[in-house]
Amino acid sequence: MSRRGKGRRPSRAAAVERKVRTLQRLVPGGRGLQPEQLFLRTADYIFLLRLQVHVLRKLSKLYLP
């Protein structure tokens, strides 16, 4: 029996597409990118966010006792 019917879970492809659309909304400049480009942009964005956290922690230690 087919798993695709009313009341069934969405297919894996549909679930992946939904997650890609969510990622496109979360990552600056992500809308309209193909998944391959989106994943590269996401990796860059995560790297930059981690760098910002690192810098802010260092600054807070410098200025706060």
C-alpha positions as CSV (number, residue, x, y, z in Angstrom):
1,M,0.0,0.0,0.0
2,S,1.3,3.5,-0.8
3,R,2.4,5.8,2.0
4,R,1.1,8.8,0.0
5,G,-2.5,9.3,0.9
6,K,-4.7,11.7,2.8
7,G,-3.7,12.1,6.4
8,R,-0.3,10.6,5.8
9,R,3.0,12.2,6.7
10,P,4.6,14.3,3.9
11,S,7.1,12.6,1.8
12,R,10.8,12.9,2.6
13,A,11.2,15.2,-0.5
14,A,8.4,17.5,0.8
15,A,9.9,17.6,4.2
16,V,13.4,18.5,2.8
17,E,11.8,21.2,0.6
18,R,10.1,22.7,3.6
19,K,13.3,22.7,5.6
20,V,15.2,24.3,2.7
21,R,12.5,27.1,2.5
22,T,12.9,27.7,6.2
23,L,16.6,27.9,5.9
24,Q,16.2,30.3,3.0
25,R,14.2,32.6,5.3
26,L,16.7,32.3,8.2
27,V,20.0,32.9,6.2
28,P,20.5,36.5,5.0
29,G,20.5,36.5,1.2
30,G,19.2,33.0,1.2
31,R,16.0,33.5,-0.6
32,G,16.1,32.4,-4.2
33,L,19.4,30.4,-3.8
34,Q,19.7,26.9,-5.1
35,P,20.2,24.4,-2.3
36,E,23.9,23.9,-3.1
37,Q,24.5,27.7,-2.9
38,L,22.2,28.0,0.2
39,F,24.2,25.4,2.1
40,L,27.5,27.2,1.3
41,R,25.9,30.5,2.4
42,T,24.6,28.8,5.6
43,A,28.1,27.5,6.4
44,D,29.6,31.0,6.0
45,Y,26.8,32.5,8.0
46,I,27.3,30.1,10.9
47,F,31.1,30.8,10.8
48,L,30.4,34.6,11.0
49,L,27.9,34.2,13.8
50,R,30.4,32.1,15.8
51,L,33.1,34.7,15.1
52,Q,30.8,37.5,16.4
53,V,30.1,35.5,19.6
54,H,33.9,35.0,20.1
55,V,34.6,38.7,19.6
56,L,31.8,39.8,21.9
57,R,32.9,37.5,24.6
58,K,36.5,38.9,24.4
59,L,35.1,42.4,24.5
60,S,32.9,41.7,27.5
61,K,35.9,40.3,29.4
62,L,37.9,43.4,28.5
63,Y,35.3,45.9,29.6
64,L,33.5,44.1,32.4
65,P,35.4,43.1,35.5
